[in-house]
Amino acid sequence: MKLILEGNIPINRYYVQMLCMIYYPGMTFSQSGEESEQSIVLRARVDRTEDTVTATLTLTDDDKSCSATHSKNIDSAVSEDKAMKLAIGGAMHKIGSEMFDYRPSWGILTGVRPSKVATELMSEGNSKTRVKKILTGDYMSTPKKAQLAIDVALAEKEIIGAPRKRDCSVYISVPFCPTRCAYCSFVSYTSKRLLSLIPEYTERLCRDIERTFALINELKMHVKTVYIGGGTPTILTAEQLEAVLSAVARNTDVFSLEEFTLEGGRPDTIDEEKVAVAVKYGVTRMSVNPQTLSDTILCGVGRCHSGEDFFRAYDIVRQGGIKCINTDLIAGLPGDRFKIFSDSFRRVLELEPENVTVHTFCVKKSAELKKQGPEIFSVRGGETGKCIDYSQLKAVQAGYKPYYMYRQKNSVGNFENVGFAKPGTEGLYNIYMMEEVHTIFAAGAGAVTKLVEYDTENWKRTRIKRLFNHKYPYEYLASDNFDEIAEQSRAFFEDVPLD
């Protein structure tokens, strides 16, 4: 697609691209001024008068063309930039409604965190009723999605509370999997050659865990949660897992943490010995993720386990003494239908896990499934919307509340990922990480340390700095940039007062 941006005020090109991807998922964009190999062109013009921003968009797709205009007033609550986005979004929504006969359920909300808009609106003194009116009016979301954004925003606010200046969490990366799921593009490694690095990787990771906690103590930080993710951390042997967990336990009081999570992820990597090790070293939360209970779909997406493997693993974790279990399901997987998804969801709820997270199938840029071509993308999502609605209704009826939500580019139907929890069992790290309310220190390949300064009064971060570990395990093992990350961390917190 080619974008042509005009007018007397600057236009956020990335924002326009995200709007286009609602209707053209997977679309690539030519650079301004370049000839486009595609026949799709969007011309956007935005002009400002004294107190109004007006956007005029024209979309040409082969022999079809459609134009629309939308205006938004600038006032004390609406900046020029916000008015520009609302005006462009409104015009694009009109084009989408006419040209595609499609009205996305989230309207023109394009960001990763729909609840962020609700949070900001409430922090400005708007009532819940007023916020819902703005979300359904200016942002053109459906009432159902607007209410979900408000519910999640309220839950997040309660969970976050009043962060201290030097609160933090720790993320530990184990980027290896037994096989790679066809929909995945995470930095995880499955070949025999790369899996052979695990023993050396485990040794280096333990050393970095010790150095990370030493830095945290030096900076007088307060560790609230620890999260071991991947990849699939339970691909480690029981002995390797014990080495990692004991490294954490030697350097912090794991039994005083708010939460200590170990991703199981793949049921075929979980056994009694590993769960016993996890409990011994204070793990309070584990993920056991079926994604679906259909063996046919599991095989089709490259997950080498069955639905029965999930039930076996879940029982091991429950009987082993883990206090909080999370299960992930994905709506909209290739071959999935409402009947299959609803059956999987019902059977999972019967187990009464503390957390249930429902993801929307998303086509990642380097996923194996993307090789199937553009037909893998779905604008409307088929029965996926029905699956999402069903999961949200049944979860609430079963006593769960939505507490965590995010979206991804190129998700089927532009739908959301939502975490549900029984009251008091919410996955805290998810909130702290997504909402960027405090620093996340990271150890391991591909992990990112996020240094955060947060303004509790205005419910927003004021500073953030990202520090990247080497991405690939072989790079991570060959080079050590911990001292550089430590030095930048010290500099960041030099002027941050102690609590």
Summary of the structure (lengths in Angstrom):
residues: 499
radius of gyration: 23.4
end to end distance: 50.6
largest distance: 69.2
contacts: 1727
relative contact order: 0.11
helix: 42%
strand: 24%
